[in-house]
Structures are given as C-alpha cells and as structure tokens.
Amino acid sequence: MKRNLLSRLRLSGWYYLIGALLLLLGVPLYQLLVLNPSHYSATLSTQGNSHFAFYLAWISTHILQYIIYRILLIAAFALLLTLPFNLFRIIVAQEIIDQQERAQEEQDEEGQDGEDGMPAYAWRGKGFAVLAAWAGLIGLVAYVLGAGIGTIYVIAVSKGVTASTPVPASFTTLYSIFSLISNAAGIGLLALSTLFFGALIARRGRNLWPIIWLLFGYTALAVAALLSGSAVASAGSPGEQAVLTTPAFLLFGLWVLWLGVLLVRLKPE
C-alpha cells in the first residue's frame, strides 16, 4: 500500500478503537453506574399507555444524564463514518494486488505483456464491495442523524412533563419515525454492509487473506446476523429497544475493535 493511504488507515484505526471502546465500555458502564441507579432501565421497561409519559418524565428530571448517554452512543457511531470506504479500499487493493501478481506470473511464463500492465477484469466482482461501502456509509449516517435529531426532539418535548401529563399523539408518531430511521434503516443497512464485507473476505479465503483477516471476515457474518435481527425487531416495535440490540452492539463493537487493531498495526509491504 502507498504510504499516504497507510497513514490514513492507521489514523482511522485509532478512531475505530475509540468508537469501539465507547460501545464496549463507555456506554455500558455509563448505563450501569449512572443511568440504572436513577431507574432508567425500569422506566424503559414500563408497559402500557403510560410508557412514554414515564419516559418523558424521567428525561425531564435527568436531562444532563440523558444527554451524556446519547452523546456517547452517537459519538461511537460517528467515529466509524469512514469505516465502510476504508474497508472497501483494503479489499479492492488486496484483490487488485493479487490479480497483478497472478498476471505478472502468467506474463513471465508466457513472455507476453498484459494490457496496460493490468490484469484483465481487474475490477470484476467489485460491485458487492461498492454496495457494501455505500450501504455502510448511508446506514451510519442514518443512525447518527436519526438518533441525534430524535434526541433533540425528545428533550424539547420532555420539558415540564410529569408522569400524569398526557403525551401528544404526534410525539408517538415522530418518536417512532426517528427510531425507524436510526434503529431499523440505519442498523439494517449497516448489517447489509457487514454481511457483504464478510462474504467478500470469506469467499477468497486463504488464497488471498491472512488467517487473522479471514477470521475477521467470518466474524462479520455473525455481526451481520445480530444487527439484522435487531433491525427487524426495531422495525416491528419502533420506539422500543429490541432484545438483540445490546448483544448486537457489543459484538459489533468487538468487530470494530478488531479492525482498529489491524489498521493501527499495518506496515508497508
């Protein structure tokens, strides 16, 4: 790889490490040490028509704690915005280098020059890599925007609300829309991206990838399965946290941490 690309990938790797640590440690520890003692989990688990009233009432009296929590969660995903296209660049570069080496070997054997010094069909099969990159980017943007705008809206509506205050009908609709944008559409596209990236790495196996990258690709398939399950559940019950969301985010965080370590340890060939 060129040194300027290598430097960018290493720098991005540090961003991914920070984002992963927020997902794995920052958000869970904040929930455990700050939110749970203030009955946040109990409020979320409230059933029936009073669910949103209790939720808004809790936020009204714990605005700072809620804002910090949402900032931690949104920042974790915002730090990963460059991940899809960086992973796309790595996959494409790896495959093109492999094709160039194969073409050079064939030229040496046959004594012929390839067309423009590049192997035929150098970019064949990269369509899924392009789809993976764009799906990942759009998914991350959708999550960050949906969660960010939704947070601002919830805080604005919660001012002065008590558990006995009637919740406007428009709140349920808009809250569900923001939830669908972030937790269903955003996470669903991220799951699709992760699936494609994992499949692209796994299909070439040891012929192209070192074992550590191959395991990384197989892990992506498991991450995609959990993320897609979380997205489907969120789409079915917008506004409520799906059971799979926490394990999906934790496994995704581990996968991102793995990628971050791989990137910061990259060395010129």
C-alpha atoms as an extended CHARMM CRD file, in Angstrom:
* protein
*
       269  EXT
         1         1  MET       CA              0.0000000000        0.0000000000        0.0000000000  PROA      1               0.0000000000
         2         2  LYS       CA              1.0980000000        3.5840000000       -0.5970000000  PROA      2               0.0000000000
         3         3  ARG       CA              2.4020000000        5.3290000000        2.4930000000  PROA      3               0.0000000000
         4         4  ASN       CA             -0.1940000000        8.1350000000        2.4320000000  PROA      4               0.0000000000
         5         5  LEU       CA             -3.0210000000        5.5650000000        2.3060000000  PROA      5               0.0000000000
         6         6  LEU       CA             -1.3070000000        3.5830000000        5.0410000000  PROA      6               0.0000000000
         7         7  SER       CA             -1.0930000000        6.6780000000        7.2560000000  PROA      7               0.0000000000
         8         8  ARG       CA             -4.7760000000        7.4530000000        6.7350000000  PROA      8               0.0000000000
         9         9  LEU       CA             -5.7680000000        3.8980000000        7.5380000000  PROA      9               0.0000000000
        10        10  ARG       CA             -3.6970000000        3.9260000000       10.7280000000  PROA      10              0.0000000000
        11        11  LEU       CA             -5.2650000000        7.2030000000       11.8390000000  PROA      11              0.0000000000
        12        12  SER       CA             -8.7250000000        5.8360000000       11.0680000000  PROA      12              0.0000000000
        13        13  GLY       CA             -7.8110000000        2.7560000000       13.0840000000  PROA      13              0.0000000000
        14        14  TRP       CA             -7.3960000000        4.9120000000       16.1870000000  PROA      14              0.0000000000
        15        15  TYR       CA            -10.8400000000        6.4490000000       15.5820000000  PROA      15              0.0000000000
        16        16  TYR       CA            -12.3340000000        2.9680000000       15.3170000000  PROA      16              0.0000000000
        17        17  LEU       CA            -10.6260000000        1.9020000000       18.5540000000  PROA      17              0.0000000000
        18        18  ILE       CA            -12.1730000000        4.8610000000       20.3640000000  PROA      18              0.0000000000
        19        19  GLY       CA            -15.6050000000        4.1860000000       18.8500000000  PROA      19              0.0000000000
        20        20  ALA       CA            -15.3810000000        0.5080000000       19.7570000000  PROA      20              0.0000000000
        21        21  LEU       CA            -14.3440000000        1.2660000000       23.3270000000  PROA      21              0.0000000000
        22        22  LEU       CA            -17.3120000000        3.6130000000       23.6650000000  PROA      22              0.0000000000
        23        23  LEU       CA            -19.6480000000        0.8180000000       22.5460000000  PROA      23              0.0000000000
        24        24  LEU       CA            -17.9690000000       -1.8560000000       24.6670000000  PROA      24              0.0000000000
        25        25  LEU       CA            -17.1200000000        0.0960000000       27.8150000000  PROA      25              0.0000000000
        26        26  GLY       CA            -18.2580000000        3.7070000000       27.7340000000  PROA      26              0.0000000000
        27        27  VAL       CA            -21.9780000000        3.2130000000       27.0560000000  PROA      27              0.0000000000
        28        28  PRO       CA            -22.4830000000        0.0360000000       29.1720000000  PROA      28              0.0000000000
        29        29  LEU       CA            -20.5720000000        1.4280000000       32.1550000000  PROA      29              0.0000000000
        30        30  TYR       CA            -22.4620000000        4.7200000000       31.9640000000  PROA      30              0.0000000000
        31        31  GLN       CA            -25.7380000000        2.7970000000       31.9200000000  PROA      31              0.0000000000
        32        32  LEU       CA            -24.6390000000        0.6370000000       34.8680000000  PROA      32              0.0000000000
        33        33  LEU       CA            -23.1170000000        3.3580000000       37.0390000000  PROA      33              0.0000000000
        34        34  VAL       CA            -25.2020000000        6.4340000000       36.1860000000  PROA      34              0.0000000000
        35        35  LEU       CA            -28.4890000000        5.5740000000       34.4650000000  PROA      35              0.0000000000
        36        36  ASN       CA            -29.5520000000        2.4140000000       36.2800000000  PROA      36              0.0000000000
        37        37  PRO       CA            -29.2440000000        3.9140000000       39.7980000000  PROA      37              0.0000000000
        38        38  SER       CA            -31.6150000000        6.6300000000       38.5980000000  PROA      38              0.0000000000
        39        39  HSD       CA            -34.1570000000        3.9800000000       37.4520000000  PROA      39              0.0000000000
        40        40  TYR       CA            -33.6120000000        4.4420000000       33.7020000000  PROA      40              0.0000000000
        41        41  SER       CA            -33.9810000000        0.7290000000       32.9200000000  PROA      41              0.0000000000
        42        42  ALA       CA            -37.1390000000        0.4800000000       34.9980000000  PROA      42              0.0000000000
        43        43  THR       CA            -38.5800000000        3.4250000000       33.1100000000  PROA      43              0.0000000000
        44        44  LEU       CA            -37.7920000000        1.8340000000       29.7510000000  PROA      44              0.0000000000
        45        45  SER       CA            -39.4920000000       -1.3970000000       30.7860000000  PROA      45              0.0000000000
        46        46  THR       CA            -42.7550000000        0.3510000000       31.7060000000  PROA      46              0.0000000000
        47        47  GLN       CA            -45.6360000000       -1.1720000000       29.7580000000  PROA      47              0.0000000000
        48        48  GLY       CA            -48.9590000000        0.1890000000       28.5480000000  PROA      48              0.0000000000
        49        49  ASN       CA            -50.1630000000        3.6330000000       27.5490000000  PROA      49              0.0000000000
        50        50  SER       CA            -48.1470000000        5.3170000000       30.2860000000  PROA      50              0.0000000000
        51        51  HSD       CA            -44.8130000000        4.1490000000       28.8430000000  PROA      51              0.0000000000
        52        52  PHE       CA            -43.9770000000        7.3650000000       27.0090000000  PROA      52              0.0000000000
        53        53  ALA       CA            -45.2970000000        9.5380000000       29.8550000000  PROA      53              0.0000000000
        54        54  PHE       CA            -42.9260000000        7.8950000000       32.3490000000  PROA      54              0.0000000000
        55        55  TYR       CA            -40.0940000000        8.0260000000       29.8070000000  PROA      55              0.0000000000
        56        56  LEU       CA            -40.5100000000       11.7620000000       29.1680000000  PROA      56              0.0000000000
        57        57  ALA       CA            -40.9630000000       12.4650000000       32.8700000000  PROA      57              0.0000000000
        58        58  TRP       CA            -37.7030000000       10.6750000000       33.6400000000  PROA      58              0.0000000000
        59        59  ILE       CA            -35.8550000000       12.6490000000       30.9660000000  PROA      59              0.0000000000
        60        60  SER       CA            -37.3570000000       15.8840000000       32.2550000000  PROA      60              0.0000000000
        61        61  THR       CA            -35.7090000000       15.3170000000       35.6430000000  PROA      61              0.0000000000
        62        62  HSD       CA            -32.4750000000       13.7600000000       34.3040000000  PROA      62              0.0000000000
        63        63  ILE       CA            -31.7340000000       15.8280000000       31.2110000000  PROA      63              0.0000000000
        64        64  LEU       CA            -27.9640000000       16.0460000000       31.7170000000  PROA      64              0.0000000000
        65        65  GLN       CA            -27.5790000000       12.3040000000       32.3180000000  PROA      65              0.0000000000
        66        66  TYR       CA            -29.6920000000       11.5580000000       29.2420000000  PROA      66              0.0000000000
        67        67  ILE       CA            -27.7650000000       13.9800000000       27.0210000000  PROA      67              0.0000000000
        68        68  ILE       CA            -24.4000000000       12.4970000000       28.0430000000  PROA      68              0.0000000000
        69        69  TYR       CA            -25.6940000000        8.9850000000       27.3810000000  PROA      69              0.0000000000
        70        70  ARG       CA            -26.9370000000        9.8730000000       23.9220000000  PROA      70              0.0000000000
        71        71  ILE       CA            -23.7330000000       11.7480000000       23.0760000000  PROA      71              0.0000000000
        72        72  LEU       CA            -21.6600000000        8.6890000000       23.9970000000  PROA      72              0.0000000000
        73        73  LEU       CA            -23.8240000000        6.4310000000       21.8370000000  PROA      73              0.0000000000
        74        74  ILE       CA            -23.9860000000        8.7600000000       18.8340000000  PROA      74              0.0000000000
        75        75  ALA       CA            -20.2710000000        9.5900000000       19.0330000000  PROA      75              0.0000000000
        76        76  ALA       CA            -19.4160000000        5.8700000000       18.9320000000  PROA      76              0.0000000000
        77        77  PHE       CA            -21.0990000000        5.5320000000       15.5350000000  PROA      77              0.0000000000
        78        78  ALA       CA            -19.9710000000        8.9390000000       14.2530000000  PROA      78              0.0000000000
        79        79  LEU       CA            -16.3400000000        7.8940000000       14.7310000000  PROA      79              0.0000000000
        80        80  LEU       CA            -16.9640000000        4.9970000000       12.3130000000  PROA      80              0.0000000000
        81        81  LEU       CA            -18.2050000000        7.0480000000        9.3520000000  PROA      81              0.0000000000
        82        82  THR       CA            -15.0550000000        6.3560000000        7.3290000000  PROA      82              0.0000000000
        83        83  LEU       CA            -15.0520000000        2.6180000000        8.1070000000  PROA      83              0.0000000000
        84        84  PRO       CA            -17.0960000000        1.3530000000        5.1200000000  PROA      84              0.0000000000
        85        85  PHE       CA            -14.9910000000        3.0170000000        2.4390000000  PROA      85              0.0000000000
        86        86  ASN       CA            -11.7090000000        2.2700000000        4.1930000000  PROA      86              0.0000000000
        87        87  LEU       CA            -12.6300000000       -1.4100000000        4.3380000000  PROA      87              0.0000000000
        88        88  PHE       CA            -13.6830000000       -1.1510000000        0.6880000000  PROA      88              0.0000000000
        89        89  ARG       CA            -10.2570000000        0.2720000000       -0.2210000000  PROA      89              0.0000000000
        90        90  ILE       CA             -8.4760000000       -2.5230000000        1.6350000000  PROA      90              0.0000000000
        91        91  ILE       CA            -10.5000000000       -5.2650000000       -0.0590000000  PROA      91              0.0000000000
        92        92  VAL       CA            -10.1550000000       -3.7980000000       -3.5400000000  PROA      92              0.0000000000
        93        93  ALA       CA             -6.4380000000       -3.0860000000       -3.1190000000  PROA      93              0.0000000000
        94        94  GLN       CA             -5.8150000000       -6.6030000000       -1.8440000000  PROA      94              0.0000000000
        95        95  GLU       CA             -7.6440000000       -8.2060000000       -4.7370000000  PROA      95              0.0000000000
        96        96  ILE       CA             -6.0330000000       -5.9980000000       -7.3860000000  PROA      96              0.0000000000
        97        97  ILE       CA             -2.5690000000       -6.6680000000       -5.9830000000  PROA      97              0.0000000000
        98        98  ASP       CA             -3.3250000000      -10.3790000000       -6.0990000000  PROA      98              0.0000000000
        99        99  GLN       CA             -4.5560000000      -10.1280000000       -9.6900000000  PROA      99              0.0000000000
       100       100  GLN       CA             -1.4670000000       -8.1300000000      -10.6970000000  PROA      100             0.0000000000
       101       101  GLU       CA              0.7970000000      -10.7620000000       -9.1630000000  PROA      101             0.0000000000
       102       102  ARG       CA             -1.0800000000      -13.5260000000      -10.9770000000  PROA      102             0.0000000000
       103       103  ALA       CA             -0.9260000000      -11.6040000000      -14.2520000000  PROA      103             0.0000000000
       104       104  GLN       CA              2.8050000000      -10.9930000000      -13.8000000000  PROA      104             0.0000000000
       105       105  GLU       CA              3.3590000000      -14.6830000000      -13.1860000000  PROA      105             0.0000000000
       106       106  GLU       CA              1.4420000000      -15.5300000000      -16.3590000000  PROA      106             0.0000000000
       107       107  GLN       CA              3.4030000000      -12.9320000000      -18.3300000000  PROA      107             0.0000000000
       108       108  ASP       CA              6.6710000000      -14.3660000000      -17.0530000000  PROA      108             0.0000000000
       109       109  GLU       CA              5.5660000000      -17.8300000000      -18.0850000000  PROA      109             0.0000000000
       110       110  GLU       CA              4.1880000000      -16.8410000000      -21.4870000000  PROA      110             0.0000000000
       111       111  GLY       CA              6.5440000000      -13.9590000000      -22.2340000000  PROA      111             0.0000000000
       112       112  GLN       CA              3.6410000000      -11.6350000000      -23.0140000000  PROA      112             0.0000000000
       113       113  ASP       CA              2.7070000000       -8.1990000000      -21.7340000000  PROA      113             0.0000000000
       114       114  GLY       CA             -0.7250000000       -7.6510000000      -20.2670000000  PROA      114             0.0000000000
       115       115  GLU       CA             -2.9530000000       -4.8410000000      -21.4350000000  PROA      115             0.0000000000
       116       116  ASP       CA             -1.7650000000       -1.5290000000      -19.8940000000  PROA      116             0.0000000000
       117       117  GLY       CA              0.1650000000       -3.5530000000      -17.3040000000  PROA      117             0.0000000000
       118       118  MET       CA             -3.0880000000       -4.5210000000      -15.5640000000  PROA      118             0.0000000000
       119       119  PRO       CA             -4.7180000000       -7.9380000000      -15.4560000000  PROA      119             0.0000000000
       120       120  ALA       CA             -7.8810000000       -8.4790000000      -17.4260000000  PROA      120             0.0000000000
       121       121  TYR       CA            -11.0910000000       -7.9600000000      -15.4130000000  PROA      121             0.0000000000
       122       122  ALA       CA             -9.1630000000       -6.2630000000      -12.6060000000  PROA      122             0.0000000000
       123       123  TRP       CA            -12.3620000000       -4.7680000000      -11.2310000000  PROA      123             0.0000000000
       124       124  ARG       CA            -14.6160000000       -7.7720000000      -11.8020000000  PROA      124             0.0000000000
       125       125  GLY       CA            -16.6420000000       -8.7220000000       -8.7410000000  PROA      125             0.0000000000
       126       126  LYS       CA            -16.1970000000       -5.3550000000       -7.0250000000  PROA      126             0.0000000000
       127       127  GLY       CA            -19.8990000000       -4.4630000000       -7.3260000000  PROA      127             0.0000000000
       128       128  PHE       CA            -20.6930000000       -6.0150000000       -3.9400000000  PROA      128             0.0000000000
       129       129  ALA       CA            -17.7850000000       -4.1010000000       -2.4030000000  PROA      129             0.0000000000
       130       130  VAL       CA            -19.2600000000       -0.8450000000       -3.7230000000  PROA      130             0.0000000000
       131       131  LEU       CA            -22.7010000000       -1.7720000000       -2.3860000000  PROA      131             0.0000000000
       132       132  ALA       CA            -21.1720000000       -2.6930000000        0.9650000000  PROA      132             0.0000000000
       133       133  ALA       CA            -19.3570000000        0.6370000000        1.2170000000  PROA      133             0.0000000000
       134       134  TRP       CA            -22.3810000000        2.7790000000        0.3360000000  PROA      134             0.0000000000
       135       135  ALA       CA            -24.7880000000        0.7440000000        2.4620000000  PROA      135             0.0000000000
       136       136  GLY       CA            -22.4440000000        1.0800000000        5.4240000000  PROA      136             0.0000000000
       137       137  LEU       CA            -21.9670000000        4.8150000000        4.9990000000  PROA      137             0.0000000000
       138       138  ILE       CA            -25.6790000000        5.5240000000        4.4990000000  PROA      138             0.0000000000
       139       139  GLY       CA            -26.5070000000        3.2700000000        7.4470000000  PROA      139             0.0000000000
       140       140  LEU       CA            -24.0950000000        5.0590000000        9.7710000000  PROA      140             0.0000000000
       141       141  VAL       CA            -25.3100000000        8.4900000000        8.6230000000  PROA      141             0.0000000000
       142       142  ALA       CA            -28.9340000000        7.4070000000        9.0830000000  PROA      142             0.0000000000
       143       143  TYR       CA            -28.2050000000        6.1680000000       12.5920000000  PROA      143             0.0000000000
       144       144  VAL       CA            -26.3190000000        9.3000000000       13.6270000000  PROA      144             0.0000000000
       145       145  LEU       CA            -28.9130000000       11.6880000000       12.1480000000  PROA      145             0.0000000000
       146       146  GLY       CA            -31.9320000000        9.7190000000       13.3600000000  PROA      146             0.0000000000
       147       147  ALA       CA            -30.5370000000        9.3270000000       16.8710000000  PROA      147             0.0000000000
       148       148  GLY       CA            -29.2810000000       12.9190000000       17.0110000000  PROA      148             0.0000000000
       149       149  ILE       CA            -32.4620000000       14.6010000000       15.7860000000  PROA      149             0.0000000000
       150       150  GLY       CA            -34.5710000000       12.2120000000       17.8390000000  PROA      150             0.0000000000
       151       151  THR       CA            -32.6210000000       13.1080000000       20.9720000000  PROA      151             0.0000000000
       152       152  ILE       CA            -33.1190000000       16.8350000000       20.4190000000  PROA      152             0.0000000000
       153       153  TYR       CA            -36.8350000000       16.3050000000       19.8110000000  PROA      153             0.0000000000
       154       154  VAL       CA            -37.3120000000       14.1570000000       22.9220000000  PROA      154             0.0000000000
       155       155  ILE       CA            -35.5040000000       16.6750000000       25.1180000000  PROA      155             0.0000000000
       156       156  ALA       CA            -37.6390000000       19.5250000000       23.7500000000  PROA      156             0.0000000000
       157       157  VAL       CA            -40.8980000000       17.6500000000       24.3620000000  PROA      157             0.0000000000
       158       158  SER       CA            -39.8930000000       16.4080000000       27.8250000000  PROA      158             0.0000000000
       159       159  LYS       CA            -39.5500000000       19.8550000000       29.3910000000  PROA      159             0.0000000000
       160       160  GLY       CA            -42.0020000000       20.1650000000       32.2730000000  PROA      160             0.0000000000
       161       161  VAL       CA            -43.5860000000       16.7620000000       31.6260000000  PROA      161             0.0000000000
       162       162  THR       CA            -44.7200000000       14.6310000000       34.5780000000  PROA      162             0.0000000000
       163       163  ALA       CA            -45.8890000000       11.0150000000       34.7160000000  PROA      163             0.0000000000
       164       164  SER       CA            -49.5040000000       12.2320000000       34.6940000000  PROA      164             0.0000000000
       165       165  THR       CA            -49.0680000000       14.5870000000       31.7150000000  PROA      165             0.0000000000
       166       166  PRO       CA            -50.9370000000       13.4130000000       28.5810000000  PROA      166             0.0000000000
       167       167  VAL       CA            -48.4860000000       12.5910000000       25.8120000000  PROA      167             0.0000000000
       168       168  PRO       CA            -49.3130000000       14.2880000000       22.4840000000  PROA      168             0.0000000000
       169       169  ALA       CA            -50.3310000000       11.8520000000       19.7520000000  PROA      169             0.0000000000
       170       170  SER       CA            -47.7940000000       13.4680000000       17.4360000000  PROA      170             0.0000000000
       171       171  PHE       CA            -44.9800000000       12.5140000000       19.8190000000  PROA      171             0.0000000000
       172       172  THR       CA            -45.5650000000        8.7840000000       19.3990000000  PROA      172             0.0000000000
       173       173  THR       CA            -45.5610000000        9.1600000000       15.6150000000  PROA      173             0.0000000000
       174       174  LEU       CA            -42.4440000000       11.3010000000       15.3830000000  PROA      174             0.0000000000
       175       175  TYR       CA            -40.5620000000        9.2990000000       18.0060000000  PROA      175             0.0000000000
       176       176  SER       CA            -41.3200000000        6.1220000000       16.0710000000  PROA      176             0.0000000000
       177       177  ILE       CA            -40.1120000000        7.7190000000       12.8270000000  PROA      177             0.0000000000
       178       178  PHE       CA            -36.7820000000        8.7380000000       14.3600000000  PROA      178             0.0000000000
       179       179  SER       CA            -36.4270000000        5.2620000000       15.8550000000  PROA      179             0.0000000000
       180       180  LEU       CA            -37.1230000000        3.6350000000       12.4850000000  PROA      180             0.0000000000
       181       181  ILE       CA            -34.5370000000        5.8480000000       10.7820000000  PROA      181             0.0000000000
       182       182  SER       CA            -31.7790000000        5.0090000000       13.2540000000  PROA      182             0.0000000000
       183       183  ASN       CA            -32.5260000000        1.5480000000       14.6510000000  PROA      183             0.0000000000
       184       184  ALA       CA            -34.2740000000       -0.0540000000       11.6760000000  PROA      184             0.0000000000
       185       185  ALA       CA            -32.9990000000        1.6220000000        8.4930000000  PROA      185             0.0000000000
       186       186  GLY       CA            -29.5830000000        2.6490000000        9.8190000000  PROA      186             0.0000000000
       187       187  ILE       CA            -28.7620000000       -0.6020000000       11.5960000000  PROA      187             0.0000000000
       188       188  GLY       CA            -30.3360000000       -2.6420000000        8.7940000000  PROA      188             0.0000000000
       189       189  LEU       CA            -28.0790000000       -1.0440000000        6.1720000000  PROA      189             0.0000000000
       190       190  LEU       CA            -25.0920000000       -1.4720000000        8.4600000000  PROA      190             0.0000000000
       191       191  ALA       CA            -25.9750000000       -5.1710000000        8.7610000000  PROA      191             0.0000000000
       192       192  LEU       CA            -26.1570000000       -5.4830000000        4.9660000000  PROA      192             0.0000000000
       193       193  SER       CA            -22.7910000000       -3.7600000000        4.6080000000  PROA      193             0.0000000000
       194       194  THR       CA            -21.1750000000       -6.0040000000        7.2010000000  PROA      194             0.0000000000
       195       195  LEU       CA            -22.6350000000       -9.0860000000        5.5120000000  PROA      195             0.0000000000
       196       196  PHE       CA            -21.2210000000       -8.1180000000        2.1130000000  PROA      196             0.0000000000
       197       197  PHE       CA            -17.7980000000       -7.2660000000        3.5240000000  PROA      197             0.0000000000
       198       198  GLY       CA            -17.6500000000      -10.5260000000        5.4380000000  PROA      198             0.0000000000
       199       199  ALA       CA            -18.7140000000      -12.5460000000        2.3880000000  PROA      199             0.0000000000
       200       200  LEU       CA            -16.1640000000      -10.7790000000        0.1500000000  PROA      200             0.0000000000
       201       201  ILE       CA            -13.3290000000      -11.6870000000        2.5100000000  PROA      201             0.0000000000
       202       202  ALA       CA            -14.5500000000      -15.2120000000        3.2600000000  PROA      202             0.0000000000
       203       203  ARG       CA            -15.0950000000      -16.2090000000       -0.3720000000  PROA      203             0.0000000000
       204       204  ARG       CA            -11.4170000000      -15.7790000000       -1.2430000000  PROA      204             0.0000000000
       205       205  GLY       CA            -10.2090000000      -17.4950000000        1.9240000000  PROA      205             0.0000000000
       206       206  ARG       CA             -6.5410000000      -18.2580000000        2.4990000000  PROA      206             0.0000000000
       207       207  ASN       CA             -5.8230000000      -17.7570000000       -1.1990000000  PROA      207             0.0000000000
       208       208  LEU       CA             -5.8660000000      -14.0220000000       -0.6200000000  PROA      208             0.0000000000
       209       209  TRP       CA             -6.1750000000      -13.1760000000        3.0710000000  PROA      209             0.0000000000
       210       210  PRO       CA             -4.0260000000      -13.8930000000        6.1320000000  PROA      210             0.0000000000
       211       211  ILE       CA             -5.7840000000      -16.0530000000        8.7010000000  PROA      211             0.0000000000
       212       212  ILE       CA             -6.4220000000      -13.0920000000       11.0250000000  PROA      212             0.0000000000
       213       213  TRP       CA             -8.2740000000      -11.2350000000        8.2600000000  PROA      213             0.0000000000
       214       214  LEU       CA            -10.1400000000      -14.3720000000        7.2470000000  PROA      214             0.0000000000
       215       215  LEU       CA            -11.4200000000      -14.8450000000       10.8090000000  PROA      215             0.0000000000
       216       216  PHE       CA            -12.3340000000      -11.1610000000       10.8140000000  PROA      216             0.0000000000
       217       217  GLY       CA            -14.4290000000      -11.7720000000        7.6940000000  PROA      217             0.0000000000
       218       218  TYR       CA            -16.2290000000      -14.7740000000        9.1940000000  PROA      218             0.0000000000
       219       219  THR       CA            -16.9500000000      -12.7840000000       12.3530000000  PROA      219             0.0000000000
       220       220  ALA       CA            -18.5540000000      -10.1140000000       10.1770000000  PROA      220             0.0000000000
       221       221  LEU       CA            -21.1830000000      -12.6730000000        9.1280000000  PROA      221             0.0000000000
       222       222  ALA       CA            -22.1630000000      -13.2550000000       12.7680000000  PROA      222             0.0000000000
       223       223  VAL       CA            -22.2320000000       -9.4920000000       13.3820000000  PROA      223             0.0000000000
       224       224  ALA       CA            -24.4950000000       -9.0280000000       10.3600000000  PROA      224             0.0000000000
       225       225  ALA       CA            -26.8950000000      -11.6830000000       11.6460000000  PROA      225             0.0000000000
       226       226  LEU       CA            -27.2970000000       -9.9970000000       15.0450000000  PROA      226             0.0000000000
       227       227  LEU       CA            -27.5510000000       -6.4930000000       13.5720000000  PROA      227             0.0000000000
       228       228  SER       CA            -30.1960000000       -7.5930000000       11.0740000000  PROA      228             0.0000000000
       229       229  GLY       CA            -32.1800000000       -9.2880000000       13.8390000000  PROA      229             0.0000000000
       230       230  SER       CA            -32.0330000000       -6.1050000000       15.8900000000  PROA      230             0.0000000000
       231       231  ALA       CA            -33.1320000000       -4.0030000000       12.8960000000  PROA      231             0.0000000000
       232       232  VAL       CA            -36.0970000000       -6.2770000000       12.1210000000  PROA      232             0.0000000000
       233       233  ALA       CA            -37.2120000000       -6.2600000000       15.7650000000  PROA      233             0.0000000000
       234       234  SER       CA            -36.9080000000       -2.4620000000       15.9090000000  PROA      234             0.0000000000
       235       235  ALA       CA            -38.9640000000       -2.1430000000       12.7290000000  PROA      235             0.0000000000
       236       236  GLY       CA            -41.6820000000       -4.3060000000       14.2830000000  PROA      236             0.0000000000
       237       237  SER       CA            -41.7630000000       -2.3170000000       17.5270000000  PROA      237             0.0000000000
       238       238  PRO       CA            -40.4820000000        1.2050000000       16.8150000000  PROA      238             0.0000000000
       239       239  GLY       CA            -39.7150000000        3.2250000000       19.9170000000  PROA      239             0.0000000000
       240       240  GLU       CA            -38.8120000000        0.1590000000       21.9950000000  PROA      240             0.0000000000
       241       241  GLN       CA            -35.3270000000       -1.2970000000       22.4140000000  PROA      241             0.0000000000
       242       242  ALA       CA            -35.1100000000       -4.7380000000       20.8410000000  PROA      242             0.0000000000
       243       243  VAL       CA            -33.7160000000       -7.6190000000       22.9090000000  PROA      243             0.0000000000
       244       244  LEU       CA            -30.9970000000       -8.2120000000       20.3100000000  PROA      244             0.0000000000
       245       245  THR       CA            -29.8250000000       -4.5960000000       20.2460000000  PROA      245             0.0000000000
       246       246  THR       CA            -27.4290000000       -4.8270000000       23.1980000000  PROA      246             0.0000000000
       247       247  PRO       CA            -25.6710000000       -8.0600000000       22.1430000000  PROA      247             0.0000000000
       248       248  ALA       CA            -25.6120000000       -6.8490000000       18.5330000000  PROA      248             0.0000000000
       249       249  PHE       CA            -23.9270000000       -3.5780000000       19.5020000000  PROA      249             0.0000000000
       250       250  LEU       CA            -21.4440000000       -5.3880000000       21.7500000000  PROA      250             0.0000000000
       251       251  LEU       CA            -20.4430000000       -7.8730000000       19.0500000000  PROA      251             0.0000000000
       252       252  PHE       CA            -20.2680000000       -5.0660000000       16.5010000000  PROA      252             0.0000000000
       253       253  GLY       CA            -18.0470000000       -3.1440000000       18.9210000000  PROA      253             0.0000000000
       254       254  LEU       CA            -15.7090000000       -6.1400000000       19.2460000000  PROA      254             0.0000000000
       255       255  TRP       CA            -15.5640000000       -6.4510000000       15.4500000000  PROA      255             0.0000000000
       256       256  VAL       CA            -14.7390000000       -2.7660000000       15.0740000000  PROA      256             0.0000000000
       257       257  LEU       CA            -12.1150000000       -3.0570000000       17.8260000000  PROA      257             0.0000000000
       258       258  TRP       CA            -10.5570000000       -5.9350000000       15.8880000000  PROA      258             0.0000000000
       259       259  LEU       CA            -10.4490000000       -3.8340000000       12.7150000000  PROA      259             0.0000000000
       260       260  GLY       CA             -8.9480000000       -0.9100000000       14.6080000000  PROA      260             0.0000000000
       261       261  VAL       CA             -6.1370000000       -3.0940000000       15.9310000000  PROA      261             0.0000000000
       262       262  LEU       CA             -5.4810000000       -4.4910000000       12.4470000000  PROA      262             0.0000000000
       263       263  LEU       CA             -5.2810000000       -0.9970000000       10.9560000000  PROA      263             0.0000000000
       264       264  VAL       CA             -3.0030000000        0.6030000000       13.5460000000  PROA      264             0.0000000000
       265       265  ARG       CA             -0.6130000000       -2.3570000000       13.1300000000  PROA      265             0.0000000000
       266       266  LEU       CA             -0.4440000000       -2.0790000000        9.3340000000  PROA      266             0.0000000000
       267       267  LYS       CA              3.0640000000       -1.8860000000        7.9190000000  PROA      267             0.0000000000
       268       268  PRO       CA              4.3740000000       -1.1590000000        4.4090000000  PROA      268             0.0000000000
       269       269  GLU       CA              4.9820000000       -4.2660000000        2.3630000000  PROA      269             0.0000000000
